[in-house]
Amino acid sequence: MPSEIVINAEPFETRIALLENGVAAELYIERESGKSIVGNIYKGKVTKVLPGMQAAFVDIGLEKAGFLYVSDVDTIESIENYRKFAAEQSEDDDDLDFEGNDFGNGDDFGNGAGHEGGKGEQRNGSHRNLIGRRPRRWEEERHIEDLLKDGQDVIVQVSKEPLGTKGSRLTSYITLPGRYVVYMPTIKQIGISRRIENEEERKRLKKLVRKNRQPGAGYIVRTASETMPAQDIEANVNFLHALWEDILVKNESASSPSRIHSNLSIIERTVRDLFNSSVDRMIIDDKEQYLKTREFLQSYYPHLVPKLQRYDGDEPIFDYFGVELELERALGQRVWLRNGGYIVIDQTEALTTIDVNTGRFVGKKSPEETILQTNLEAVREIVSQLRLRNLGGIIIVDFIDMEKEENKEKVFNTFKEELRKDRSRTNILKISELGLVEMTRKRVRDSIQRTLCTACPYCEGRGQVKSAISVSYEAMREVRRMRRAHKDAAKFLINVHPEVVDILLDEERRNVEELENMLNIQLVIKGDAELHREGFEVVRL
């Protein structure tokens, strides 16, 4: 399908939209004050080992310590140890082939190495999901307390941004992804992207990587390498080898904690991971960023230079391409479907729920057919919203109940097929008897909502506040408490929000008068617009 990359670059913020058929499909936002650290490599210091959680906190020089699970712990921290390990592995060169994921097509494209780097989508959490097995020397059960000690220095890579109150997720299984190959210095396996289906091409690429491999190292050949000349792929592999050696050298001389390798800018990462032959053009509105990107392309991807364009229209670029409207839509809770139904999306700390409703759609046939059509329409919109909003983690979809098993199967299969458009890794379970679908979606960075929004100062993120009448009753109960504490007082001031004043002086006026008579006091009610809607104070006069 026709696709474009539209970039709005400002000194304070860069916004990037991937358009498919002229509609925003994915959005990426990076602010100067909060640049992504995913893919950065640090020399960190272990601050606390937690045997009960089989994890450790590692200081990498940021505000919050990072979190390192035992399954993510490697112990190769120096050139000497790395080369010793590589030599040991080369003695037994029976590498395991496996089906790799296309690291070039994940919406967490921010992970990366140098200019020739790419992204390691699945390095966080468990490398075993990606690789298929641990290195042979660690097939036995491992314990965090045997691997790490307080005060120990370690090389770690950020695999997940800090989210909310959580620090960064770390791994010491370093991945250095490039345009064509992902290099894994300590994982001795070779994988070919499953998106490369031609067997002859797979054999060619595998042979090419084996020819240029480092002893004991692992590689994943990305989709972008398909049909590419051998010299281009070899150059990418050699660049990554040199990059890893450079990182190890820096680690030897660096103090801890310190950063020893930085990620690319968001525009460079976009070029590396999204800008390919299937994209019709990339348009940038800022002249300086346009020139920088052009220079970057000329150095590393000269065949893409003709597809780069500068936007100089009078209308803001996101307005011109309709992205601003899609961005606002991505912040809404309710999304209308074309047939009149709608979905409701709720994000919480633990998970995201999506509820499907028929809304205004009544259909022309049976209720079952109406429900089926609404669910099918919802599936397409749900996948679009997952990508657009970058929703991740646990996701529960509540479809409208269907009676026929064949209809449930149709909705589920359509859901799976639509998810093939998603570059992020997903896992989906069949529709339950209650009409629920449980799924997970790879999350590395915050959703669009969490990037652009903050908790409401009134409800503090609850999504609701106490009604004015509830606050009025609380204030009157507080008057009773104050009267018991000040038995000689005859007059009290109730200071409340103006909306609560209206309640106390109107529909609750009779109750206020009864309270005055019962307690033998006089009440003065005053409005204060500076008060929180739920706030009040009762003061003795």
C-alpha positions as CSV (number, residue, x, y, z in Angstrom):
1,M,0.0,0.0,0.0
2,P,1.2,3.6,-0.6
3,S,3.1,4.8,2.5
4,E,4.9,8.0,3.5
5,I,6.9,9.2,6.5
6,V,6.0,12.8,7.6
7,I,8.3,14.5,10.1
8,N,7.5,17.7,12.1
9,A,10.8,18.8,13.6
10,E,10.9,21.5,16.2
11,P,13.8,22.5,18.5
12,F,11.8,21.2,21.5
13,E,10.0,18.2,20.0
14,T,10.1,15.9,17.0
15,R,6.9,14.2,15.8
16,I,6.9,11.5,13.1
17,A,3.9,9.9,11.4
18,L,3.9,6.8,9.2
19,L,1.0,7.2,6.7
20,E,-0.6,4.3,5.0
21,N,-3.0,5.1,2.2
22,G,-2.9,8.7,3.4
23,V,-4.0,7.9,7.0
24,A,-1.7,8.0,10.0
25,A,-1.0,4.5,11.1
26,E,1.8,5.0,13.6
27,L,3.0,8.0,15.6
28,Y,6.3,8.6,17.3
29,I,7.1,11.6,19.5
30,E,10.4,12.5,21.1
31,R,11.0,15.6,23.2
32,E,14.3,17.2,23.7
33,S,13.7,17.0,27.5
34,G,12.9,13.3,27.4
35,K,14.9,11.6,24.7
36,S,14.6,7.8,24.5
37,I,17.4,5.8,26.3
38,V,16.4,2.4,24.9
39,G,19.4,0.9,23.2
40,N,21.9,3.0,25.2
41,I,24.7,0.9,26.8
42,Y,26.0,1.7,30.2
43,K,28.8,0.7,32.6
44,G,26.6,0.2,35.6
45,K,27.2,-0.6,39.3
46,V,25.1,-3.2,41.1
47,T,23.5,-1.5,44.1
48,K,21.3,-4.3,45.5
49,V,20.9,-8.0,44.8
50,L,17.4,-9.3,45.5
51,P,17.6,-13.2,45.8
52,G,13.8,-13.3,46.6
53,M,13.0,-11.7,43.2
54,Q,16.0,-13.2,41.4
55,A,16.9,-9.7,40.2
56,A,19.2,-6.8,41.0
57,F,19.1,-3.0,40.9
58,V,21.8,-1.4,38.8
59,D,22.9,2.3,39.0
60,I,23.4,3.5,35.5
61,G,23.6,7.2,36.4
62,L,20.0,8.1,36.0
63,E,17.5,9.3,38.5
64,K,16.2,5.7,39.1
65,A,18.2,2.5,39.2
66,G,17.6,0.0,36.5
67,F,16.2,-3.5,37.0
68,L,18.1,-6.5,35.9
69,Y,16.5,-10.0,36.0
70,V,18.6,-13.2,36.4
71,S,17.5,-14.3,32.9
72,D,19.1,-11.2,31.5
73,V,22.4,-11.5,33.2
74,D,25.6,-12.2,31.2
75,T,29.0,-12.0,32.9
76,I,31.2,-11.0,30.1
77,E,32.5,-7.6,31.1
78,S,35.9,-7.2,29.6
79,I,37.7,-7.7,26.3
80,E,39.7,-10.5,27.9
81,N,36.6,-12.4,29.1
82,Y,34.8,-11.8,25.8
83,R,37.7,-13.1,23.8
84,K,38.1,-16.0,26.1
85,F,34.5,-16.9,25.8
86,A,34.6,-16.5,22.0
87,A,37.6,-18.9,21.8
88,E,35.8,-21.4,23.9
89,Q,32.7,-21.3,21.8
90,S,34.7,-21.5,18.5
91,E,36.0,-25.0,19.6
92,D,32.4,-26.3,19.4
93,D,30.9,-24.4,16.4
94,D,27.6,-26.2,16.2
95,D,25.5,-23.1,16.1
96,L,21.7,-23.5,16.3
97,D,19.6,-22.0,13.5
98,F,16.3,-20.5,14.3
99,E,13.4,-18.4,12.9
100,G,14.2,-14.8,13.8
101,N,11.7,-12.0,14.0
102,D,12.1,-9.0,11.7
103,F,13.9,-6.6,14.0
104,G,13.5,-3.9,11.4
105,N,9.7,-3.8,11.7
106,G,8.9,-3.2,15.3
107,D,7.2,-0.1,16.6
108,D,9.8,0.2,19.2
109,F,12.3,1.1,16.5
110,G,14.1,3.3,19.0
111,N,16.4,0.4,20.1
112,G,19.6,0.6,18.3
113,A,23.3,0.9,18.0
114,G,25.4,3.1,15.8
115,H,24.8,4.6,12.4
116,E,24.8,1.1,10.9
117,G,22.8,-0.1,13.9
118,G,19.2,-1.4,14.0
119,K,16.9,-2.5,16.7
120,G,16.7,-5.5,18.9
121,E,13.0,-5.8,19.4
122,Q,12.9,-8.8,21.7
123,R,16.1,-8.5,23.7
124,N,14.2,-7.3,26.8
125,G,12.6,-9.7,29.2
126,S,13.9,-13.0,28.0
127,H,16.4,-13.6,25.2
128,R,15.3,-17.2,25.3
129,N,12.1,-16.2,23.5
130,L,14.2,-14.9,20.7
131,I,17.1,-17.3,20.7
132,G,15.4,-20.6,21.6
133,R,17.9,-21.6,24.2
134,R,20.5,-20.1,26.6
135,P,24.2,-20.4,25.9
136,R,25.4,-23.9,26.6
137,R,27.5,-22.9,29.6
138,W,24.3,-21.7,31.4
139,E,21.8,-24.5,30.8
140,E,21.9,-25.3,34.5
141,E,19.7,-23.3,36.9
142,R,21.3,-20.0,37.8
143,H,20.8,-17.8,40.9
144,I,21.2,-14.0,40.9
145,E,23.3,-14.1,44.1
146,D,25.8,-16.4,42.4
147,L,26.2,-14.1,39.4
148,L,26.1,-10.6,40.9
149,K,27.4,-8.9,44.0
150,D,26.7,-5.5,45.5
151,G,29.2,-3.0,44.1
152,Q,30.0,-5.1,41.0
153,D,30.4,-3.3,37.6
154,V,28.4,-4.6,34.7
155,I,27.8,-3.7,31.0
156,V,24.1,-3.3,30.5
157,Q,21.8,-2.1,27.8
158,V,18.4,-0.4,28.3
159,S,15.7,-2.6,26.9
160,K,12.7,-0.7,28.3
161,E,12.2,3.0,29.1
162,P,11.3,3.9,32.7
163,L,7.5,3.6,32.9
164,G,5.7,5.4,35.6
165,T,7.4,4.6,38.9
166,K,9.5,1.8,37.5
167,G,13.1,2.3,36.5
168,S,14.6,1.1,33.2
169,R,14.5,-2.6,32.3
170,L,18.1,-3.7,31.7
171,T,19.8,-6.6,30.0
172,S,23.5,-7.6,29.8
173,Y,22.8,-9.6,26.6
174,I,23.9,-6.8,24.3
175,T,22.3,-6.6,20.8
176,L,23.8,-4.3,18.2
177,P,21.2,-4.2,15.3
178,G,22.2,-2.9,11.9
179,R,20.3,-2.2,8.8
180,Y,20.7,-5.8,7.5
181,V,21.9,-7.8,10.5
182,V,21.4,-7.9,14.3
183,Y,24.7,-8.7,16.0
184,M,24.6,-10.6,19.4
185,P,28.2,-10.9,20.7
186,T,27.4,-13.6,23.4
187,I,24.6,-15.6,21.8
188,K,25.9,-18.2,19.5
189,Q,23.0,-18.7,17.1
190,I,22.1,-17.6,13.6
191,G,18.6,-16.7,12.6
192,I,16.9,-15.5,9.4
193,S,13.8,-13.3,9.5
194,R,10.7,-15.4,9.0
195,R,9.5,-12.7,6.5
196,I,12.2,-14.0,4.1
197,E,10.4,-17.0,2.6
198,N,12.5,-17.9,-0.4
199,E,14.6,-20.9,0.6
200,E,17.4,-20.2,-1.8
201,E,17.7,-16.6,-0.5
202,R,17.7,-17.9,3.1
203,K,20.5,-20.3,2.3
204,R,22.5,-17.5,0.6
205,L,22.1,-15.2,3.6
206,K,22.9,-17.8,6.2
207,K,26.1,-18.8,4.3
208,L,27.1,-15.2,4.0
209,V,26.8,-14.5,7.7
210,R,28.6,-17.7,8.7
211,K,31.5,-16.7,6.4
212,N,31.8,-13.3,8.2
213,R,30.9,-14.3,11.8
214,Q,32.9,-13.7,14.9
215,P,33.7,-16.9,16.9
216,G,30.9,-17.6,19.4
217,A,28.7,-14.7,18.2
218,G,25.1,-14.8,17.0
219,Y,23.3,-13.0,14.2
220,I,19.8,-12.3,13.0
221,V,19.4,-11.5,9.3
222,R,16.8,-8.9,8.9
223,T,14.2,-8.6,6.1
224,A,16.0,-5.6,4.6
225,S,18.9,-7.9,3.6
226,E,16.8,-9.8,1.1
227,T,18.3,-9.7,-2.4
228,M,20.9,-7.2,-1.1
229,P,24.5,-7.5,-2.5
230,A,26.9,-9.5,-0.4
231,Q,29.3,-6.6,0.0
232,D,26.6,-4.4,1.6
233,I,25.7,-7.0,4.2
234,E,29.4,-7.8,4.9
235,A,30.1,-4.1,5.4
236,N,27.2,-3.9,7.9
237,V,28.5,-7.0,9.8
238,N,32.0,-5.7,10.0
239,F,30.8,-2.3,11.2
240,L,28.9,-4.0,14.1
241,H,32.0,-6.1,15.0
242,A,34.1,-2.9,15.2
243,L,31.4,-1.1,17.2
244,W,31.3,-3.9,19.8
245,E,35.1,-3.8,20.2
246,D,34.9,-0.1,20.6
247,I,32.3,-0.5,23.3
248,L,34.4,-3.0,25.2
249,V,37.4,-0.7,25.0
250,K,35.4,2.2,26.4
251,N,34.1,0.0,29.2
252,E,37.7,-0.8,30.3
253,S,38.5,2.8,30.9
254,A,35.1,4.2,31.9
255,S,34.1,4.8,35.5
256,S,30.8,3.5,36.8
257,P,28.1,4.5,36.4
258,S,28.6,6.0,32.9
259,R,27.1,5.8,29.4
260,I,29.5,4.1,27.0
261,H,27.2,4.0,23.9
262,S,24.4,6.3,22.8
263,N,21.3,5.7,20.7
264,L,20.6,7.5,17.4
265,S,18.3,10.5,17.1
266,I,14.7,9.7,16.4
267,I,15.0,10.8,12.8
268,E,18.0,8.6,12.2
269,R,16.3,5.7,13.8
270,T,13.3,6.3,11.5
271,V,15.6,6.2,8.5
272,R,17.3,3.1,9.7
273,D,14.2,1.1,10.6
274,L,11.2,2.4,8.7
275,F,12.5,4.2,5.6
276,N,13.0,1.5,2.9
277,S,12.1,0.8,-0.7
278,S,8.4,0.2,0.2
279,V,8.1,3.8,1.5
280,D,7.2,6.3,-1.3
281,R,8.8,9.3,0.3
282,M,10.0,11.0,3.5
283,I,9.0,14.6,4.0
284,I,10.6,16.9,6.6
285,D,9.5,20.5,7.4
286,D,12.6,21.7,9.1
287,K,15.5,22.8,6.8
288,E,18.3,22.0,9.2
289,Q,16.9,18.5,10.0
290,Y,16.3,18.0,6.2
291,L,20.0,18.7,5.5
292,K,21.2,16.5,8.3
293,T,19.0,13.7,7.1
294,R,20.1,14.1,3.5
295,E,23.7,13.9,4.7
296,F,22.9,10.8,6.7
297,L,21.3,9.1,3.7
298,Q,24.2,10.0,1.4
299,S,26.6,8.3,3.8
300,Y,24.6,5.1,4.6
301,Y,21.6,4.7,2.3
302,P,22.3,6.7,-0.9
303,H,19.7,4.9,-2.9
304,L,17.0,6.6,-0.7
305,V,18.2,10.2,-1.2
306,P,15.7,10.8,-4.1
307,K,12.8,9.9,-1.8
308,L,13.7,12.6,0.7
309,Q,11.7,15.8,0.3
310,R,11.6,19.2,2.1
311,Y,8.1,20.5,3.0
312,D,7.9,24.3,2.8
313,G,4.1,24.9,2.7
314,D,2.4,27.7,4.6
315,E,0.2,25.2,6.5
316,P,1.8,23.2,9.3
317,I,2.9,19.8,7.9
318,F,0.8,17.8,10.3
319,D,-2.3,19.8,9.5
320,Y,-1.6,19.5,5.8
321,F,-1.4,15.7,5.9
322,G,-4.3,15.4,8.4
323,V,-2.1,13.9,11.2
324,E,-3.1,16.5,13.8
325,L,-6.7,15.3,13.7
326,E,-5.6,11.7,14.0
327,L,-3.4,12.6,16.9
328,E,-6.3,14.2,18.7
329,R,-8.4,11.2,17.9
330,A,-5.8,8.9,19.5
331,L,-6.3,10.7,22.8
332,G,-10.0,10.1,22.9
333,Q,-11.6,7.3,24.9
334,R,-14.4,6.5,22.4
335,V,-13.7,5.7,18.8
336,W,-16.6,5.5,16.3
337,L,-16.8,2.7,13.7
338,R,-17.9,3.4,10.2
339,N,-21.1,1.3,10.6
340,G,-22.2,3.3,13.7
341,G,-20.8,1.1,16.4
342,Y,-18.0,2.2,18.6
343,I,-15.2,1.0,20.9
344,V,-14.2,2.3,24.3
345,I,-10.5,2.2,25.2
346,D,-9.4,2.4,28.8
347,Q,-5.7,2.5,29.9
348,T,-4.8,1.5,33.5
349,E,-1.5,0.8,35.2
350,A,-2.1,-2.9,34.9
351,L,-3.7,-3.4,31.5
352,T,-5.7,-1.8,28.7
353,T,-9.4,-2.8,28.1
354,I,-11.3,-2.3,24.9
355,D,-15.1,-2.6,24.9
356,V,-17.0,-3.1,21.7
357,N,-20.6,-1.7,21.3
358,T,-23.2,-1.7,18.5
359,G,-24.0,1.9,19.2
360,R,-26.2,3.3,16.4
361,F,-25.8,0.2,14.2
362,V,-29.0,-1.8,14.0
363,G,-28.2,-3.9,10.9
364,K,-30.6,-5.2,8.3
365,K,-30.7,-8.9,9.2
366,S,-30.7,-10.9,12.4
367,P,-29.2,-9.7,15.7
368,E,-26.4,-12.3,15.4
369,E,-25.4,-10.9,12.0
370,T,-25.5,-7.3,13.3
371,I,-23.2,-8.3,16.2
372,L,-20.9,-10.2,13.9
373,Q,-20.5,-7.2,11.5
374,T,-19.9,-4.9,14.4
375,N,-17.2,-7.2,15.9
376,L,-15.5,-7.6,12.5
377,E,-15.5,-3.8,12.0
378,A,-14.2,-3.4,15.5
379,V,-11.3,-5.8,14.9
380,R,-9.9,-3.6,12.1
381,E,-10.2,-0.4,14.2
382,I,-8.7,-2.0,17.3
383,V,-5.6,-3.1,15.4
384,S,-5.3,0.4,14.0
385,Q,-5.7,2.0,17.4
386,L,-3.1,-0.4,18.9
387,R,-0.6,0.9,16.4
388,L,-1.6,4.5,16.4
389,R,-1.7,4.8,20.2
390,N,1.2,2.4,20.8
391,L,-0.8,0.4,23.3
392,G,1.3,-2.4,24.9
393,G,1.3,-4.9,27.8
394,I,-1.8,-6.9,28.6
395,I,-4.8,-6.0,26.5
396,I,-8.4,-7.3,27.1
397,V,-10.9,-7.0,24.3
398,D,-14.6,-7.4,25.2
399,F,-16.4,-8.3,22.0
400,I,-20.2,-8.4,21.8
401,D,-21.3,-11.9,22.7
402,M,-21.9,-14.2,19.7
403,E,-23.8,-17.4,19.9
404,K,-22.4,-19.3,16.9
405,E,-19.0,-20.8,17.2
406,E,-18.3,-20.2,13.5
407,N,-18.8,-16.5,14.1
408,K,-16.4,-16.5,17.0
409,E,-13.9,-18.3,14.9
410,K,-14.4,-15.8,12.1
411,V,-13.8,-12.8,14.4
412,F,-10.7,-14.4,15.9
413,N,-9.2,-15.3,12.6
414,T,-9.8,-11.8,11.3
415,F,-8.1,-10.4,14.4
416,K,-5.0,-12.6,13.8
417,E,-4.9,-11.6,10.2
418,E,-5.2,-7.9,11.0
419,L,-2.4,-8.2,13.6
420,R,0.0,-9.2,10.8
421,K,0.0,-5.6,9.8
422,D,1.4,-4.7,13.3
423,R,5.2,-4.5,13.5
424,S,5.2,-5.1,17.3
425,R,5.3,-8.6,18.6
426,T,1.8,-9.8,19.8
427,N,0.4,-12.9,21.4
428,I,-3.3,-13.6,21.3
429,L,-5.6,-16.2,22.9
430,K,-8.9,-17.5,21.6
431,I,-12.2,-15.8,22.4
432,S,-13.4,-17.0,25.8
433,E,-17.0,-18.1,26.7
434,L,-17.5,-14.6,28.0
435,G,-16.5,-13.0,24.6
436,L,-13.2,-11.8,25.9
437,V,-9.9,-11.9,24.0
438,E,-6.7,-11.7,26.0
439,M,-3.6,-10.6,24.2
440,T,-0.2,-9.0,24.9
441,R,1.6,-6.5,22.7
442,K,5.3,-5.7,23.0
443,R,5.8,-2.4,25.0
444,V,9.1,-0.6,25.1
445,R,8.0,3.0,25.4
446,D,5.0,4.9,26.7
447,S,1.8,5.1,24.8
448,I,0.8,8.3,23.0
449,Q,-1.6,9.1,25.8
450,R,1.1,8.8,28.5
451,T,3.5,10.7,26.4
452,L,1.2,13.7,25.8
453,C,-1.0,13.7,28.9
454,T,-0.7,13.9,32.6
455,A,-3.1,12.8,35.4
456,C,-6.0,15.2,35.9
457,P,-5.3,17.4,38.9
458,Y,-9.0,17.0,40.0
459,C,-9.5,13.3,39.8
460,E,-5.8,12.4,40.0
461,G,-6.2,9.9,37.2
462,R,-9.3,8.2,38.5
463,G,-11.5,9.6,35.7
464,Q,-14.1,10.9,38.1
465,V,-14.6,13.2,41.0
466,K,-17.1,13.2,43.9
467,S,-20.3,14.9,43.1
468,A,-21.1,18.3,44.6
469,I,-23.8,16.9,46.8
470,S,-21.4,14.3,48.2
471,V,-19.0,17.0,49.1
472,S,-21.7,19.0,50.7
473,Y,-22.7,16.1,53.0
474,E,-19.0,15.6,53.9
475,A,-18.8,19.3,54.9
476,M,-21.9,19.0,57.1
477,R,-20.5,15.9,58.8
478,E,-17.3,17.9,59.5
479,V,-19.4,20.7,61.1
480,R,-20.6,18.0,63.6
481,R,-17.0,17.0,64.4
482,M,-16.0,20.6,64.8
483,R,-18.9,21.3,67.1
484,R,-18.0,18.4,69.4
485,A,-14.4,19.7,69.5
486,H,-15.4,23.3,70.2
487,K,-18.5,23.1,72.4
488,D,-18.4,26.8,73.3
489,A,-18.3,27.9,69.6
490,A,-21.5,29.5,68.2
491,K,-20.4,30.3,64.6
492,F,-18.6,28.3,61.9
493,L,-17.4,29.1,58.4
494,I,-17.8,26.4,55.6
495,N,-15.3,27.2,52.8
496,V,-16.1,25.1,49.7
497,H,-16.0,25.2,45.9
498,P,-18.6,27.5,44.3
499,E,-20.5,24.5,42.8
500,V,-20.9,23.1,46.4
501,V,-22.1,26.5,47.6
502,D,-24.9,26.3,45.1
503,I,-25.9,22.9,46.5
504,L,-25.8,24.0,50.2
505,L,-27.8,27.2,49.6
506,D,-30.3,25.6,47.3
507,E,-31.4,21.9,47.4
508,E,-29.7,21.3,50.7
509,R,-30.7,24.5,52.3
510,R,-33.3,22.8,54.5
511,N,-30.7,20.3,55.8
512,V,-28.3,23.2,56.6
513,E,-30.9,25.0,58.6
514,E,-31.8,21.8,60.5
515,L,-28.1,21.3,61.3
516,E,-27.9,24.9,62.7
517,N,-30.9,24.4,64.9
518,M,-29.8,21.0,66.1
519,L,-26.3,22.2,67.1
520,N,-27.4,25.7,68.1
521,I,-24.9,27.4,65.8
522,Q,-24.8,29.8,62.9
523,L,-23.2,28.6,59.6
524,V,-21.5,31.0,57.1
525,I,-21.1,29.4,53.7
526,K,-18.4,30.9,51.4
527,G,-17.3,29.9,47.9
528,D,-13.6,29.7,46.9
529,A,-12.8,29.0,43.3
530,E,-9.2,28.1,44.2
531,L,-10.3,25.1,46.2
532,H,-10.3,21.6,44.6
533,R,-13.8,20.5,43.7
534,E,-13.7,17.8,46.4
535,G,-12.0,20.1,48.9
536,F,-13.5,22.1,51.8
537,E,-12.6,23.5,55.2
538,V,-14.7,24.2,58.3
539,V,-13.3,27.0,60.5
540,R,-14.5,28.3,63.9
541,L,-15.3,32.0,63.9
